[in-house]
Each structure stands twice: as structure tokens, then as C-alpha cells.
């Protein structure tokens, strides 16, 4: 397939980069990641479809390239040969020697297709996924009573229980981000998950709040019990989609179900703001009581919505021998953080 790909001179003033609902493909996200060692590149496919590519140096003169949640348009879902053609058109337009270009395609696939690891066109399954390949997306366009009815009975019960136990939810202010981050650190220790430094999340809010075009509506929600903040979540509104990005809860009052109250408030406000979808952003691929995140699966699927599977991360290598070495190193690092460290 022939693509006409050109660099976008000024994406911040180009509305073509803001008409979609994919937060991770906006110039906002590109500038945010550029604050932490990435370089952001913007392209137009056939004059109409925007594409954000992120790169960062690896050493030895090589760079890795990454397309988060893209392309959003321009390639027919499932057409790996066309995606390879697009990648080979983009590569010469990026300064530096790309070792590989990684995609997280926004294509909906079956669970069986998601598990495939064979080479597709020139693409190899990445040694680890950058974005979660499976998620739950709620339809929040209907009236609130219909949204509640679509939830599992236990979830509706826990939303009401939180209210009975005195959980109150409010919008947090910028200066309260440190309080939320302290709870997030507590969550990370309890669940043995990795997290960024506080300045990562503060930069996210600072950039969203500077008033530039196409910025997402980024919201911090805090749950209080007896006047003390015990949990909080971060939600972004981008176009018609609201996305739950980060969540934190303390070890106190967990039986008061503050996490349920937070999500319900976020859904209500997203609907009031004009969003029609709420993305709970990441679940295990299927219900498995032995999975380390089985509780997360039960929690998020309890809100109803559709379970969406995507292909995961796939790499197109440009220097196969060096890529194989990188792949081994990345797999070892992933094993350390996701398996050994959790033990």
C-alpha cells in the first residue's frame, strides 16, 4: 500500500491532531513525554491522518521508536503489511538510526488473536507490552440509572455502601497532588508495582493546565473518610472518551469501598462533561483467580462495559542482529520488575 507521509510543521496549531479521542496520540502527550527523555515527532498520513512517534537513544548510535496507541487511522485494522509499509515510510523521516519501530495498534481483536506471537508481515511480538492490551470500556451515554443497571450487583452494592459509610468524593486541587502521591507510594508498596517519581505526575498536570490548544481535561478526584484523604484517582477527558489513568488507596478504611465511590463520581462527571465512553484502562486478559491482578479484573469488570482486546506491542526491526540482543535484555528487565521483584 502506498502512503504519503510528511512531517507536520506545527502540530500545536493543527486541528487534525486533536479531533480524535486517543490521548496518547496527541501533541500534548508528545510534549509530556519529551519532558522525560523522549523526542516527539509528528506526521500526517495522506494529508489527513495524524501520527505521533516517540524516539529515545539506546546507545551505540541507535534509537528506539514507539507509536503509542497508533495509528488511529490511515491503516485498515489487521492489515500488518500496510502497517509495515507505513513504518518504512516514516523511518527515513526520523533523524538518527532506528533500531526498531514499536506499535501498540488500536485494533480490536479476539482473545485468540491476541495470544498469537508468530511474525506478522515483518513484525515481531515485543518482549513486553507497553500499554495494557486488554481493557474495559463503559458506554456512559445512557441515563445514570441505566449505567448502574449494567453494573454487577456487587458493584452497585459497594457504591451504595461507600455512601453509607461516609465516603465523600471531591475534585482535588493542584497543591494536593503530593498528598495523593503519598497514598500512591503506599499502594505501590502494598501491591509491589513500579511508579514514577512525583515530578512525572506533576508535570502531567502542569502541562494540562497551561491553557494550550488540545489539552485534555485532567482531573484529580480524592475520597475522604472522617475528613482524611484515603484514596484518589486521576482521570483524563479527551474528546468523547474519559480515561482512568492512575489510582491510589491507603491501607485504612478499605472496607468502606472508597475506590467504588471514586469511579462512580468520575463516570458521572465525565458524562456531564459530554464524554460518551469511560475507559478503565487495563485488566488481565481473562478471569483467572491465580493471576496476580485477579482482583483488578473483578473490580473493573464489575462496572459493566465491554471487554476489549488489542494485539499488544509489536516491533518492526531495522537491524535484526542488534534487535535480538536488545530484545533479550528487555525481556530480562521485564522479568525482574514483573516477576522477581513482586516476589
N, C-alpha and C positions, 0 to 999 in steps of 0.2 A: 504494500500500500504506500502511495506517495504522500508525504506530509510536507507542508511548507511551514517551517519553524523559524521564527525570528525573535531576537531579543526584544523585550519591552523596555522602552526608553525610560518611562516614568510610571511605574505601576501604581504609585500612591495616588495619581490623578486619573487613573484609567478605570472606569466603572466596570469594565469587563472582568476585573479581578475581584469584584465584590458582589456580583449578582448571585453567587451560589451559596450553599449552606455549609460548606466544608471549611471549618475554622482553620485546619492545618494546611490549607492551600491558599490562604490569604497573605497579602503583603504584611499584615500585622504579625502573623506567625513567623514569617521570614525575618522581620526585624527583631522579633523577640529572640529567636534562635541565634541571630547574628550577635547578640549581646553575650553569648556564651560559646564563642569559638567557631561557629559555623559561618559560612558565606552564603548569602541568599542570591539566587539567580532567577530571573523572571522571563518567561517566554510566552509567545502566542502561537497556537497551533492553527494553521489555516486562517489566520487573521481574527479568529473569534474565540477560541478556547484557551483560557489562561492555564499556565503551568508553573508551579514553584518547584525549583530544585535546590536542595541544600548540599553544600560540599564542606569537607574539612580535611586538613592534611593528615596523612598517616605516617610520614617519614619515608625516606628513600626517594623523594620526589613524587610519590603517589598521593592521590586524594581519593576519598570515597565520595560517592554521590548518592543522594537519598531523596526520593519523591514521597513525602508523607500523604497518605490518602489521595493518591492521584494516579493517572489523570482523572479529573472529574468528568471530562467529556472529550470527544475527539477520537476515542478508540472504542469500538464495539466491545462490550463486556465478554470476556472469554477468548478474545482474539489475541493470542500471545504473539503470533507472528507480526501483527500490526504493532503491538506494543514494542517489540524488538526493533522494528523499522523506525518507530518514533525515537527510541532511545539512541539509535545510531545517528539520527539527525541532530539530536540535542548534544551529544558528546563533543563534537568538534567546536561547538559554540561556547564551551566552558574552558576557561583558562586553567592550565595545569593538566597533569597526566592522570586521568581517571582510572583507578584500578577496577572498579565496577560501578554500576548504577543500580541501586536498590529501589524497588517499588513496593508500596502497600496498596494494591489495586482496590478500588471501591466497588468491587464486583460481588454481587450476592451469589453464593454457590451452595451446593448441598454439603452435608457433613462428609459424605464420601469423597467429594471433590476436594474438600478442604484438607483431607488427610493424604492426598496424593503428594508424593515427593519426587516423582520422575521429572526428568528435564522436559521443559515445555518450550518449544522453539529453542532459543539459546539460553533460556533462564534456568537457574538452579535454585532450589528451595534454600533460603537463607538458614544459617545455623541457629538463629533465634529470631523471633518476631519482635519488631519494634513497637507496633501498635497492636492492641488485642484483636485477634481475628474474629472473635465472636462477641456479640453484644445483644442487648435488649433495647428495642426502640418502641416507645409508647406513642400511641395516637392520642394527642391531648386536644384535638379539635372538638370532640363531643362535649356536652354539658358535664359538669363535675360529677353528678350522680351516676352518669354512665361510665365515667372513668373509674370511679370507685367500684362499681358493679363488676367491671372487667378484672379487678384485682382478685387475688386469692383471699378466701375468707379470713385466714390468719393475718394477712397484711392489713385488711380493713380493721380487724380487731386491735392490732398493735397501734394503728394510727389513733383510734379512739382511746386506747389505754394510755398513750403518751399524754393526751389532753387531760385525762382523769388524774394522772399522777403529777400534774402541774408543770409539764414541759411547755415552755414558751419559746417561740422562734422569732427572730428579728433579723433584719439586714445589718451586717457588720460594717463598721467604718474602717477606713484605711489604716488608722493607727492601731486597730485591734488585730491586725494580721499577725503580729508577734504572739499574741495570746493564742490564736488559732494554731500557729506553727508549733507552739509548745505542746499542744494536745496531739498534733500530728507526729511529733517525735515520740510521744508516749505510745501512739498507735503503731509506729514503726518498730519500736522495741517489742511490743506485745506480739505483733504478727510477723516479725522478722522480715520486714520489707525494706527496700532501699528507698531513700528520698533525697531530694536536692537540698542544698543549703537554703536558708531563709531568703537570701537575696534573689534567688531564682523566682520565687513566688511574688516577691515584692516588685521585681522588675515587670513581671506579667501584669500586675495591677497598675503600675505606673504608666506603662505603655498604653494600656486600655483606657486610662483616664486622661490622656493628654489632649483629647478632643480632635484628633486627626480623622480623616475620612476612612470609612470602612472598619472602624474599631468595633470589636464585639462589646456587647453589654455584659461586663464581667461582674458577678455578684458573689458576695460572701454572706452566707447565712450561718447564724450562731444559735444554738439551742441552749437555753438556760434552765437550771433546776435549782430552786431555792436561791435565786439571784446569782448563781455562779455558772459561767460558761463551761459546759461539759462535752460539747460536740460541735462540729461545724463542717460545712461543705462549700466548695467553690463550683459555680455553675456559669457557663458562658452561653449567651444568646447570639447566634449568628444566622441571619436570615430567618427562615421559618423553623430552625432547629435550635433547641436548648440542649446543652451537653453537660452532664455531671462529670467534672474533671477530677476533683480530689475530695476525699472525705477523711475526717478525723474524729475520734471519740476517746474520751478518757476511760479509765478503769472504774470510775464511780458511776453509780445510778444506771448501769446498763439495762437493768430490768425495767426502767422507765421508758424504754424504747425511743430515745431522742432521735435516732437515725431515721425512723419512720416518719416522725413529725417533720424533720428537715426535708426529706424528699417530697412529702406531700405539699409543704409550703412552696418549695421550688417549682413543682408542677403547676400549682395554682397561679403563681406569679408569671411563669413562662406563658401559660395560656392567656392570661390577662394582657401580656405584652405582645400578643399576636403570633406566638410560636404555635405550630401545629404538631411538632414532634419533640419528644424528650428522650435523649439517648443516655442510657445508664452506663455506657462506655466500659464494656469489658466484663465477660464472665468466662468460666471454664467452658469448653466446647460442649459438654453434656453433663447431665446429672450423674455424679459419681461420689458416693459417700466417702471414698478413700482419697479423693482429690484434696490437696491442702487448702484449696479455696472453695470447698463444697458449701460452706456457709454463705459465701458471697453469691454463689449460684442461686441458692434458695431465697436469699434476701431480694435480689434484683428481679428474678423471675416472678416473685410474688406480686409485683406491681402490674402484672399483666403485660401487654405489649407483645411484640413479635421477636422471636429469637432469630438473629441474623448471623449467618456465617459468611466469612470472606476468605480469600485464598491465603492471607498471611503475607509475609515478606519474601520477595523473590529477587534474585540478583542476576544481572547480565554482566559477566566478566569480560574485560577487555584485555587482560593479561593473565591468562589461565593459570600459569605455574605459580605466580606470586599470589594470585587469588586463593589457591588451595592452601597456602601457608597461612594467609590471613584467616581463612575460614576455620582452620584448626585452632588458631589462637582465640578466635572469638567464641568458638564452642566451649573451650576450656574455661574462659572467663565467665560465660553464661552458666556453666555447671557450678562454678564456685559460688556465684551470687544466688542462684535459684535453687540449688540443691544443698551443697555442703554448708553454706553459711546459715541456711534455715535450720539445719540440724543443730 
